[in-house]
Amino acid sequence: MEILSFPEEATPPGLRAQVREIQEQAWPSPPGEAAPPDAPVHDPALRPLSMLLVDGGTVMAALDVLSKEIVHAGARYAAGGLSTVVARREARGRGHGRRLVAAARESMRGRGLDLGLFTCDRPLRSFYEGAGWQLLPGAVLIGGTPEDPFPSDRPGFDKVTMAGFFSPAARRAEPLFHGSRIALHPGETDRLW
C-alpha cells in the first residue's frame, strides 16, 4: 500500500472517480444529484490537497487537507484541517483510515503549517487521538464567513475540536486556543472543514 498526494484538481481521473464512489458510500447524494467525478469538492482558495491510501490501484481511504491563514488572539497562523475523511466500506476496521489521518498530520507539519484544526463527531474523538491528534478542550471553530458564521457548537451538532500544534509559535500559543472561539471562516463551499 502507498499514500499518494495530489492537489485536488490534479488527482488522476481514475483515482478521483474511486474517491467520489467512496464518498457517495459514506454521504449519499439525493437521487440524481451526485456531482460528476471530476467536479471539485472544495474551494480552490483553500488549496485542497487530496491524500489517498492506494492498494494495487484501489483507493482504500481518502481525505483532503485544506489550508488557509487564520488570526487568533492577535497572531497569524498557517492552519490546515482535515476534510472528507473516508474509507472504503468493505475495508473499514483495518486501520487504513487511521494510517492516512496520521500521515496527513505529518504532511501538514512537513509543509510548514503552524497548526492543524478540525472538528469531528464526538464518537470519532478516540479515532483521531489514535492517529496523533489531540482534543482542544472547549474550543469552537467558527466556519462560514464573518457575515454568515457557521459555528461548530450550533444546535444539533455534537462536535469536538481536534488540533495539532506544529510550529514553536503555535505550541507556545496553545493555551490561547483552549476554550476559545476560533474564527476559521473557510467560506461558503467548505462551511466547516
KEKE-3310 file (N, C-alpha, C; in steps of 0.2 Angstrom, whole numbers, plus 5000, padded with zeros to 4 digits):
npx = (5004:5002:5004:4997:4998:4990:4987:4970:4963:4972:4972:4973:4961:4955:4958:4951:4938:4936:4937:4926:4916:4918:4915:4902:4897:4898:4892:4878:4872:4857:4845:4850:4857:4871:4887:4898:4912:4924:4922:4926:4927:4930:4934:4945:4953:4956:4967:4966:4972:4973:4974:4978:4976:4982:4980:4987:4981:4968:4958:4959:4957:4953:4956:4955:4966:4964:4969:4973:4977:4974:4969:4971:4969:4976:4987:4994:4992:4997:4986:4979:4967:4958:4947:4933:4936:4937:4934:4935:4920:4920:4933:4934:4939:4951:4962:4966:4961:4965:4979:4980:4976:4985:4996:4993:4993:5007:5011:5006:5013:5026:5024:5025:5015:5008:4998:4986:4968:4952:4935:4926:4914:4908:4909:4920:4932:4942:4947:4954:4962:4970:4977:4986:4982:4975:4963:4955:4951:4935:4935:4928:4925:4923:4915:4910:4907:4912:4901:4891:4891:4896:4895:4904:4897:4884:4866:4860:4872:4885:4899:4917:4933:4948:4966:4983:4998:5011:5022:5035:5029:5015:5014:5018:5007:4997:4989:4980:4971:4963:4947:4941:4934:4937:4940:4938:4933:4931:4923:4909:4908:4916:4910:4913:4927)
npy = (4994:5011:5029:5042:5059:5073:5089:5094:5096:5090:5077:5060:5055:5042:5038:5049:5046:5034:5039:5048:5038:5031:5042:5044:5032:5034:5047:5048:5056:5065:5056:5057:5069:5068:5074:5076:5065:5072:5084:5098:5097:5105:5122:5131:5141:5136:5128:5114:5098:5082:5066:5050:5033:5019:5003:4993:5000:5002:5013:5014:5022:5039:5057:5075:5089:5105:5122:5138:5155:5160:5171:5172:5177:5189:5185:5178:5163:5149:5138:5122:5109:5094:5086:5078:5064:5047:5030:5015:5006:4991:4989:4994:4996:4991:4999:5007:5020:5027:5026:5034:5047:5049:5051:5062:5072:5072:5076:5089:5095:5094:5102:5115:5121:5130:5125:5112:5111:5105:5099:5085:5072:5069:5054:5050:5055:5047:5039:5049:5054:5042:5043:5053:5066:5079:5082:5098:5106:5113:5121:5130:5130:5142:5142:5145:5162:5179:5186:5177:5167:5150:5141:5127:5123:5124:5122:5105:5099:5088:5090:5089:5098:5095:5095:5100:5106:5113:5122:5131:5143:5141:5131:5138:5146:5138:5137:5148:5144:5135:5132:5142:5153:5150:5159:5153:5153:5147:5150:5149:5137:5126:5125:5122:5115)
npz = (5000:4997:5000:4991:4986:4979:4972:4973:4961:4952:4954:4947:4935:4936:4949:4956:4953:4960:4973:4974:4973:4985:4994:4991:4996:5009:5012:5004:4990:4986:4976:4959:4960:4962:4960:4946:4944:4941:4946:4956:4974:4984:4989:4979:4984:4996:4995:4992:4996:4991:4999:4997:5001:4993:4986:4976:4965:4969:4978:4995:5006:5009:5010:5012:5014:5019:5019:5026:5030:5047:5060:5077:5093:5091:5083:5068:5059:5050:5045:5044:5040:5042:5030:5023:5026:5023:5022:5011:5011:5012:5017:5030:5047:5047:5050:5039:5038:5049:5047:5036:5041:5051:5043:5036:5046:5048:5036:5036:5046:5040:5028:5034:5040:5054:5063:5065:5063:5066:5066:5073:5073:5090:5094:5086:5092:5099:5088:5080:5090:5092:5080:5082:5084:5095:5108:5108:5121:5125:5114:5100:5083:5071:5057:5040:5034:5040:5039:5038:5049:5054:5067:5076:5087:5085:5087:5087:5082:5087:5090:5092:5094:5086:5087:5081:5086:5078:5075:5084:5088:5088:5097:5109:5110:5112:5124:5122:5113:5119:5125:5117:5105:5088:5074:5059:5046:5032:5021:5009:5002:5008:5022:5035:5039)
capx = (5000:5006:5000:4998:4995:4989:4982:4963:4962:4977:4971:4971:4954:4953:4958:4946:4932:4935:4936:4919:4912:4919:4912:4895:4895:4898:4887:4875:4869:4850:4845:4850:4861:4878:4892:4902:4918:4929:4920:4930:4923:4932:4935:4952:4956:4959:4972:4965:4977:4970:4978:4974:4979:4980:4982:4986:4977:4962:4958:4956:4954:4955:4955:4958:4969:4963:4973:4972:4979:4969:4971:4968:4972:4980:4993:4993:4995:4996:4982:4976:4962:4956:4940:4931:4940:4933:4937:4931:4916:4922:4939:4934:4941:4958:4967:4968:4959:4970:4986:4980:4975:4992:5001:4990:4996:5014:5011:5004:5019:5031:5023:5027:5009:5009:4994:4980:4962:4946:4930:4924:4908:4911:4911:4926:4937:4947:4950:4958:4968:4974:4982:4991:4978:4973:4957:4956:4945:4931:4936:4923:4928:4918:4916:4906:4910:4911:4894:4886:4895:4894:4899:4903:4893:4877:4861:4860:4879:4889:4906:4923:4938:4954:4971:4990:5002:5017:5027:5036:5025:5009:5015:5018:5001:4991:4984:4976:4966:4958:4940:4940:4930:4942:4937:4941:4929:4934:4919:4903:4909:4918:4907:4917:4931)
capy = (5000:5018:5035:5047:5065:5077:5094:5091:5097:5086:5069:5057:5054:5035:5038:5053:5043:5030:5043:5050:5032:5030:5047:5043:5027:5037:5053:5048:5062:5064:5053:5062:5075:5066:5078:5072:5063:5077:5091:5099:5096:5110:5129:5131:5146:5133:5124:5107:5093:5075:5061:5043:5026:5015:4996:4990:5004:5003:5018:5011:5028:5046:5063:5081:5093:5111:5126:5145:5158:5162:5176:5171:5181:5194:5182:5175:5156:5145:5132:5117:5105:5088:5086:5072:5058:5041:5023:5011:5002:4984:4989:4998:4992:4988:5004:5011:5027:5029:5027:5040:5053:5051:5053:5069:5076:5073:5080:5096:5098:5094:5108:5121:5124:5131:5120:5109:5112:5102:5096:5078:5070:5067:5047:5049:5058:5042:5038:5054:5054:5037:5045:5058:5072:5080:5086:5105:5107:5119:5126:5130:5133:5146:5142:5150:5168:5183:5189:5171:5162:5143:5138:5120:5122:5126:5117:5099:5097:5085:5090:5091:5101:5092:5100:5098:5112:5110:5126:5133:5149:5138:5127:5142:5149:5133:5139:5153:5141:5131:5135:5148:5153:5151:5161:5149:5156:5145:5152:5146:5130:5122:5129:5120:5109)
capz = (5000:4996:5001:4986:4987:4973:4973:4971:4953:4948:4955:4941:4934:4939:4957:4958:4952:4966:4979:4974:4974:4992:4997:4990:5001:5016:5012:4998:4987:4984:4969:4953:4962:4963:4956:4942:4947:4940:4949:4963:4980:4989:4987:4977:4988:5002:4992:4994:4994:4992:5001:4995:5003:4987:4986:4969:4961:4973:4984:5001:5011:5006:5014:5009:5018:5017:5022:5025:5036:5052:5065:5083:5099:5088:5080:5062:5059:5044:5048:5040:5043:5038:5027:5019:5028:5022:5020:5008:5016:5014:5020:5036:5053:5046:5051:5034:5039:5055:5044:5032:5045:5054:5038:5034:5051:5047:5030:5037:5049:5035:5024:5037:5044:5061:5067:5062:5067:5063:5070:5071:5078:5096:5094:5082:5095:5100:5082:5079:5095:5090:5074:5084:5086:5102:5109:5110:5126:5125:5108:5095:5076:5068:5049:5035:5033:5045:5038:5039:5053:5055:5072:5077:5093:5084:5089:5083:5081:5093:5088:5096:5090:5087:5085:5082:5086:5075:5075:5090:5090:5089:5103:5114:5110:5113:5129:5120:5109:5124:5127:5114:5098:5083:5068:5054:5041:5026:5016:5008:4999:5014:5028:5041:5037)
cpx = (5004:5001:5002:4995:4995:4985:4975:4962:4967:4977:4969:4964:4951:4953:4952:4939:4931:4934:4929:4915:4912:4915:4904:4893:4894:4892:4883:4871:4861:4850:4845:4855:4868:4882:4896:4909:4924:4928:4924:4925:4924:4934:4943:4956:4959:4964:4971:4970:4974:4975:4975:4979:4977:4984:4981:4981:4970:4962:4955:4953:4957:4953:4957:4960:4967:4967:4972:4976:4973:4973:4967:4972:4977:4986:4990:4996:4993:4992:4980:4971:4960:4948:4939:4935:4935:4937:4932:4927:4918:4929:4940:4936:4948:4964:4969:4966:4964:4977:4986:4980:4981:4997:4999:4993:5003:5015:5010:5010:5025:5030:5024:5021:5011:5005:4989:4974:4956:4941:4929:4918:4912:4913:4918:4932:4943:4950:4955:4964:4973:4979:4986:4988:4976:4967:4959:4950:4941:4931:4930:4926:4922:4919:4912:4910:4909:4903:4889:4890:4892:4898:4898:4899:4886:4872:4861:4867:4881:4896:4911:4928:4944:4960:4978:4993:5009:5023:5028:5031:5018:5009:5015:5011:4995:4986:4978:4970:4961:4952:4939:4936:4935:4939:4941:4939:4932:4929:4913:4903:4911:4916:4911:4921:4932)
cpy = (5006:5023:5040:5053:5069:5083:5092:5091:5092:5079:5066:5055:5047:5035:5043:5050:5038:5034:5046:5044:5031:5036:5046:5037:5030:5043:5053:5055:5060:5061:5059:5068:5074:5071:5073:5070:5068:5084:5092:5099:5102:5117:5129:5136:5142:5128:5117:5102:5086:5070:5054:5037:5021:5008:4993:4993:5005:5008:5015:5016:5034:5051:5069:5085:5100:5116:5133:5148:5160:5167:5173:5174:5186:5192:5178:5168:5153:5139:5128:5112:5099:5088:5080:5065:5052:5035:5019:5006:4995:4984:4992:4993:4989:4993:5008:5019:5030:5031:5033:5047:5054:5053:5060:5074:5077:5077:5088:5099:5099:5100:5114:5124:5124:5126:5117:5109:5109:5100:5089:5077:5067:5059:5046:5052:5053:5040:5043:5055:5048:5038:5051:5065:5073:5084:5093:5107:5113:5123:5125:5133:5136:5146:5147:5156:5173:5186:5183:5166:5155:5140:5131:5118:5123:5120:5111:5096:5094:5085:5092:5094:5097:5096:5096:5104:5110:5115:5129:5139:5146:5134:5132:5145:5144:5135:5144:5150:5137:5135:5142:5147:5155:5153:5158:5152:5154:5147:5148:5138:5125:5126:5128:5114:5105)
cpz = (5000:4997:4995:4988:4980:4975:4970:4964:4949:4950:4949:4941:4937:4946:4959:4958:4958:4972:4979:4975:4982:4996:4997:4994:5008:5017:5005:4996:4986:4977:4963:4954:4963:4958:4952:4945:4947:4943:4955:4969:4985:4985:4985:4981:4995:5001:4994:4991:4996:4993:5000:4998:4997:4988:4979:4964:4963:4978:4990:5006:5007:5011:5010:5015:5015:5021:5021:5031:5041:5057:5072:5089:5096:5084:5073:5062:5052:5047:5042:5044:5039:5036:5023:5020:5027:5020:5016:5012:5018:5017:5027:5042:5052:5047:5045:5035:5044:5052:5040:5036:5049:5049:5036:5040:5050:5041:5031:5041:5044:5030:5027:5040:5051:5065:5062:5066:5063:5068:5068:5075:5084:5097:5091:5086:5096:5094:5080:5084:5094:5084:5076:5086:5093:5103:5111:5115:5125:5119:5103:5088:5073:5060:5046:5034:5039:5045:5039:5042:5053:5060:5073:5083:5092:5086:5084:5081:5088:5091:5093:5091:5092:5084:5085:5081:5084:5076:5082:5093:5091:5096:5109:5115:5111:5118:5127:5116:5113:5126:5124:5107:5093:5077:5062:5047:5034:5020:5015:5006:5005:5020:5034:5040:5043)
residu = (MET:GLU:ILE:LEU:SER:PHE:PRO:GLU:GLU:ALA:THR:PRO:PRO:GLY:LEU:ARG:ALA:GLN:VAL:ARG:GLU:ILE:GLN:GLU:GLN:ALA:TRP:PRO:SER:PRO:PRO:GLY:GLU:ALA:ALA:PRO:PRO:ASP:ALA:PRO:VAL:HIS:ASP:PRO:ALA:LEU:ARG:PRO:LEU:SER:MET:LEU:LEU:VAL:ASP:GLY:GLY:THR:VAL:MET:ALA:ALA:LEU:ASP:VAL:LEU:SER:LYS:GLU:ILE:VAL:HIS:ALA:GLY:ALA:ARG:TYR:ALA:ALA:GLY:GLY:LEU:SER:THR:VAL:VAL:ALA:ARG:ARG:GLU:ALA:ARG:GLY:ARG:GLY:HIS:GLY:ARG:ARG:LEU:VAL:ALA:ALA:ALA:ARG:GLU:SER:MET:ARG:GLY:ARG:GLY:LEU:ASP:LEU:GLY:LEU:PHE:THR:CYS:ASP:ARG:PRO:LEU:ARG:SER:PHE:TYR:GLU:GLY:ALA:GLY:TRP:GLN:LEU:LEU:PRO:GLY:ALA:VAL:LEU:ILE:GLY:GLY:THR:PRO:GLU:ASP:PRO:PHE:PRO:SER:ASP:ARG:PRO:GLY:PHE:ASP:LYS:VAL:THR:MET:ALA:GLY:PHE:PHE:SER:PRO:ALA:ALA:ARG:ARG:ALA:GLU:PRO:LEU:PHE:HIS:GLY:SER:ARG:ILE:ALA:LEU:HIS:PRO:GLY:GLU:THR:ASP:ARG:LEU:TRP)
# end
